[in-house]
Amino acid sequence: MRTEQERRIAHLYRRAGFGLSPAELPAAVARGFEACVEELLHPEKVEDPMGEALERLEGEIFDLTNLEDAQSWWLYRMVHTARPLEEKIALFWHGHFATGAGKVDNVALLVRQSELFRAKGLGRFADLLGAVSRDAAMLLYLDGARSTKRKPNENFARELLELFTLGRGNYTEGDIRELSRVFTGWKVREGEAVAEPKEHDNGPKTLFGETKPWKPEEICERLAASEATAARLAGKLVRFFVSDAGVPDLEAEVARGWLASGGDIRGALGTILRSPAFVSEPALRAKVKSPAEFVVGAIRELGIGVPVRRLPGPMAKMGQALFNPPSVKGWDGGLAWINTATLFERANFANTLVTYRVRKADGRPFDPETWVGADADGPAVVGTFLDALLDGHAPPATREALENYLRMKGEKGILGPFRRTKRGLDEKVRGLARLILSSPEYQLA
């Protein structure tokens, strides 16, 4: 059984990343919880060995103008990164500032947007908001590139207030009309966002009770500093990192810190990850895994490698196609991830993952021999996998059922104890891993 410290740190890396393999866990435990939190919050201080390979990956292996290649490239990063929170926060902002390939029709711009989320996703929210407002992919997606002083387009202004900052009930239709004038005058040319001063409305606009020629950066600062924005973002961050149901007291604390710090995202996450609520019993296994968390987490927690080009298809069937969210609202998350069709796809993927045997490309397929000691019996094997995949948490009935599953037929067809034979490893142990990955408990982070 894992110790309490091991469980807390495994929980930390599932929520602030995509999980740890059994081989990675001891080093994290040795560093201690607080040191791990500090390292996660400062990815720029972590030397990422993947960094040197990215140019080759982007130029020779992945065509980042192709949607499935771009999705594979991001999944490769999630699987192999030494900076897990950098990828996790990029995924969070991708859902918040949802921008899709179906309309943008330029995958390279969406990839560049994800790099923006990595670069600014842990900084000041006002800076991130300003960068998103002039991001080429967003300008195309919400029609900002068509917004001129003669004909302001309201799409970006509406979503800026409704989804990205204040939330419904905290603005008027008049605010949207005035705000749309502030963000006029941007075009996208050859994949670059270009300001056209002659198309920008420099006239006075009335916003926040003040009439003047508001500039986009002033708007971003005011929206980021709003109590409504602080409450909305605090709630979204807590639901994403702690509990689908939310934690009202923690959300209020995060919102207060947000306002005091001027919208510091890293500070908000520090409050969340260090909060007693984050590691409390109600928060453990209290979030339904997104397809990305399920797929990447299974690969990382099993400590294996599979060709990442095999991942985007199953993930899309589970309900999450990276770089192509269903709408500007992003993905609903929580229980919306789960239905009979998506559970079936998760079980199919679990089976594919543990039965894939080809040692090439990304390559370390699941190998039962490395998981089962020479003298291991059925309960020990079950315990090993439950520790790695569920922190040892499984109802007694589940543990008993898994132990019974490992029992093997003898010469006279009578069920006996598990044996470390070729058949026992290839059929029973692979099947055991598949059953746990498909279990209701594993769908929760």
RAWO-V868752 format. One record per residue. RES is the residue in three letters. PHI is phi in whole degrees, -180 to 180 (none if undefined). NEAR is the number of other C-alpha atoms within 12 Angstrom. Layout:
RES,PHI,NEAR / RES,PHI,NEAR
//
This chain:
MET,none,22 / ARG,-72,25 / THR,-76,16 / GLU,-61,19 / GLN,-65,23 / GLU,-63,31 / ARG,-66,35 / ARG,-64,35 / ILE,-74,40 / ALA,-61,44 / HIS,-62,44 / LEU,-57,46 / TYR,-77,39 / ARG,-70,48 / ARG,-82,45 / ALA,-92,44 / GLY,-158,45 / PHE,-133,44 / GLY,97,46 / LEU,-123,43 / SER,-79,34 / PRO,-57,32 / ALA,-72,19 / GLU,-85,22 / LEU,-62,34 / PRO,-57,20 / ALA,-66,18 / ALA,-66,30 / VAL,-64,28 / ALA,-63,15 / ARG,-71,18 / GLY,96,21 / PHE,-60,29 / GLU,-64,22 / ALA,-65,20 / CYS,-66,33 / VAL,-60,36 / GLU,-62,27 / GLU,-66,29 / LEU,-62,37 / LEU,-72,36 / HIS,-125,28 / PRO,-62,30 / GLU,-65,22 / LYS,-91,13 / VAL,-99,20 / GLU,-73,14 / ASP,-103,18 / PRO,-61,13 / MET,-69,22 / GLY,-55,19 / GLU,-67,12 / ALA,-89,19 / LEU,-64,21 / GLU,-61,15 / ARG,-66,15 / LEU,-61,21 / GLU,-73,26 / GLY,-91,15 / GLU,-113,13 / ILE,-107,22 / PHE,-110,27 / ASP,-92,23 / LEU,-80,28 / THR,-99,25 / ASN,-107,23 / LEU,-61,31 / GLU,-66,30 / ASP,-66,31 / ALA,-65,36 / GLN,-63,39 / SER,-63,38 / TRP,-60,42 / TRP,-68,41 / LEU,-64,42 / TYR,-59,38 / ARG,-61,37 / MET,-61,38 / VAL,-69,39 / HIS,-105,34 / THR,-63,32 / ALA,-96,31 / ARG,-124,35 / PRO,-62,41 / LEU,-68,41 / GLU,-60,38 / GLU,-76,40 / LYS,-68,43 / ILE,-72,38 / ALA,-64,36 / LEU,-66,45 / PHE,-60,36 / TRP,-70,39 / HIS,-61,40 / GLY,-75,34 / HIS,-77,36 / PHE,-98,44 / ALA,-58,40 / THR,-139,44 / GLY,-119,38 / ALA,-65,32 / GLY,-57,22 / LYS,-104,24 / VAL,-64,32 / ASP,57,22 / ASN,-156,31 / VAL,-63,33 / ALA,-58,31 / LEU,-69,35 / LEU,-69,42 / VAL,-62,41 / ARG,-64,29 / GLN,-63,40 / SER,-64,43 / GLU,-68,27 / LEU,-62,34 / PHE,-65,36 / ARG,-69,30 / ALA,-71,25 / LYS,-117,29 / GLY,-69,41 / LEU,-116,33 / GLY,-96,30 / ARG,-81,27 / PHE,-64,38 / ALA,-61,35 / ASP,-68,31 / LEU,-63,36 / LEU,-61,38 / GLY,-63,27 / ALA,-65,30 / VAL,-65,42 / SER,-64,42 / ARG,-117,34 / ASP,-77,38 / ALA,-60,38 / ALA,-63,44 / MET,-68,46 / LEU,-61,42 / LEU,-78,36 / TYR,-66,38 / LEU,-108,33 / ASP,65,34 / GLY,-64,42 / ALA,-71,39 / ARG,-108,31 / SER,-93,33 / THR,-124,27 / LYS,-66,28 / ARG,-78,17 / LYS,-143,20 / PRO,-64,29 / ASN,-95,31 / GLU,-91,32 / ASN,-60,31 / PHE,-66,40 / ALA,-59,39 / ARG,-64,33 / GLU,-72,35 / LEU,-58,39 / LEU,-83,37 / GLU,-76,29 / LEU,-108,30 / PHE,-88,37 / THR,-136,40 / LEU,-68,30 / GLY,89,26 / ARG,-58,19 / GLY,89,15 / ASN,-117,24 / TYR,-158,28 / THR,-120,20 / GLU,-63,20 / GLY,-63,20 / ASP,-61,29 / ILE,-64,29 / ARG,-62,27 / GLU,-67,37 / LEU,-66,42 / SER,-60,44 / ARG,-70,40 / VAL,-66,40 / PHE,-102,50 / THR,-80,41 / GLY,94,34 / TRP,-112,36 / LYS,-128,31 / VAL,-118,27 / ARG,-127,16 / GLU,51,12 / GLY,80,25 / GLU,-118,22 / ALA,-79,25 / VAL,-128,21 / ALA,-83,26 / GLU,-119,21 / PRO,-54,16 / LYS,-69,14 / GLU,-97,25 / HIS,-92,31 / ASP,-84,30 / ASN,-91,24 / GLY,-71,20 / PRO,-69,17 / LYS,-129,26 / THR,-100,23 / LEU,-143,28 / PHE,56,21 / GLY,75,13 / GLU,-132,14 / THR,-109,15 / LYS,-171,19 / PRO,-79,22 / TRP,-57,29 / LYS,-102,29 / PRO,-54,34 / GLU,-66,23 / GLU,-67,22 / ILE,-62,35 / CYS,-62,35 / GLU,-64,25 / ARG,-67,31 / LEU,-66,39 / ALA,-65,38 / ALA,-91,32 / SER,-74,30 / GLU,-62,26 / ALA,-65,29 / THR,-65,39 / ALA,-58,38 / ALA,-66,33 / ARG,-65,36 / LEU,-70,40 / ALA,-59,41 / GLY,-64,34 / LYS,-66,38 / LEU,-65,44 / VAL,-66,40 / ARG,-66,30 / PHE,-75,42 / PHE,-102,50 / VAL,-120,44 / SER,-156,35 / ASP,-60,30 / ALA,-83,23 / GLY,82,28 / VAL,-137,29 / PRO,-51,22 / ASP,-65,20 / LEU,-68,33 / GLU,-60,34 / ALA,-64,27 / GLU,-65,26 / VAL,-65,39 / ALA,-63,37 / ARG,-63,29 / GLY,-65,28 / TRP,-59,38 / LEU,-67,31 / ALA,-68,19 / SER,-96,22 / GLY,77,29 / GLY,81,39 / ASP,-81,32 / ILE,-70,38 / ARG,-59,32 / GLY,-64,32 / ALA,-63,40 / LEU,-68,44 / GLY,-60,34 / THR,-61,34 / ILE,-66,42 / LEU,-69,41 / ARG,-93,29 / SER,-72,26 / PRO,-56,19 / ALA,-64,26 / PHE,-64,39 / VAL,-108,30 / SER,-73,22 / GLU,-57,17 / PRO,-64,17 / ALA,-86,32 / LEU,-73,31 / ARG,50,34 / ALA,-110,32 / LYS,-131,35 / VAL,-73,35 / LYS,-67,42 / SER,-69,43 / PRO,-54,41 / ALA,-62,46 / GLU,-67,41 / PHE,-67,49 / VAL,-68,45 / VAL,-69,42 / GLY,-62,43 / ALA,-62,48 / ILE,-65,42 / ARG,-70,41 / GLU,-73,38 / LEU,-86,43 / GLY,65,32 / ILE,-119,35 / GLY,-136,35 / VAL,-134,35 / PRO,-59,28 / VAL,-67,34 / ARG,-67,26 / ARG,-84,25 / LEU,-95,41 / PRO,-59,32 / GLY,-61,27 / PRO,-59,34 / MET,-63,36 / ALA,-62,30 / LYS,-69,26 / MET,-80,34 / GLY,112,34 / GLN,-137,38 / ALA,-104,36 / LEU,-59,43 / PHE,67,49 / ASN,-150,36 / PRO,-62,30 / PRO,-67,23 / SER,-163,25 / VAL,-65,30 / LYS,-78,23 / GLY,76,27 / TRP,-97,33 / ASP,-68,24 / GLY,74,30 / GLY,61,26 / LEU,-66,22 / ALA,-64,21 / TRP,-72,32 / ILE,-111,27 / ASN,-152,18 / THR,-62,15 / ALA,-70,17 / THR,-72,27 / LEU,-64,31 / PHE,-62,23 / GLU,-67,29 / ARG,-65,42 / ALA,-65,33 / ASN,-61,25 / PHE,-65,35 / ALA,-57,37 / ASN,-64,28 / THR,-61,29 / LEU,-64,40 / VAL,-87,37 / THR,-105,26 / TYR,-68,27 / ARG,-125,23 / VAL,-78,19 / ARG,-93,15 / LYS,-156,13 / ALA,53,16 / ASP,-85,23 / GLY,-23,18 / ARG,-119,23 / PRO,-65,27 / PHE,-59,34 / ASP,-123,27 / PRO,-57,35 / GLU,-60,23 / THR,-75,23 / TRP,-101,33 / VAL,-120,30 / GLY,-67,17 / ALA,-59,17 / ASP,-108,15 / ALA,-69,24 / ASP,-101,27 / GLY,-56,33 / PRO,-59,28 / ALA,-67,27 / VAL,-65,40 / VAL,-59,41 / GLY,-61,31 / THR,-61,33 / PHE,-74,40 / LEU,-66,38 / ASP,-63,32 / ALA,-68,39 / LEU,-106,44 / LEU,-133,43 / ASP,56,38 / GLY,82,28 / HIS,-86,31 / ALA,-156,26 / PRO,-57,15 / PRO,-52,15 / ALA,-66,11 / THR,-67,24 / ARG,-60,30 / GLU,-64,18 / ALA,-64,20 / LEU,-68,32 / GLU,-64,32 / ASN,-65,23 / TYR,-60,30 / LEU,-75,36 / ARG,-62,29 / MET,-121,26 / LYS,-75,18 / GLY,-88,13 / GLU,-62,8 / LYS,-98,8 / GLY,78,9 / ILE,-89,10 / LEU,-67,16 / GLY,-133,19 / PRO,-69,23 / PHE,-63,33 / ARG,-127,29 / ARG,-82,28 / THR,-102,22 / LYS,-58,16 / ARG,-67,19 / GLY,-60,29 / LEU,-70,32 / ASP,-74,26 / GLU,-99,27 / LYS,-72,34 / VAL,-72,42 / ARG,-61,37 / GLY,-64,30 / LEU,-61,41 / ALA,-61,44 / ARG,-62,34 / LEU,-63,35 / ILE,-69,41 / LEU,-62,40 / SER,-91,31 / SER,-71,27 / PRO,-56,25 / GLU,-62,27 / TYR,-75,40 / GLN,-74,35 / LEU,-107,36 / ALA,-91,40
//
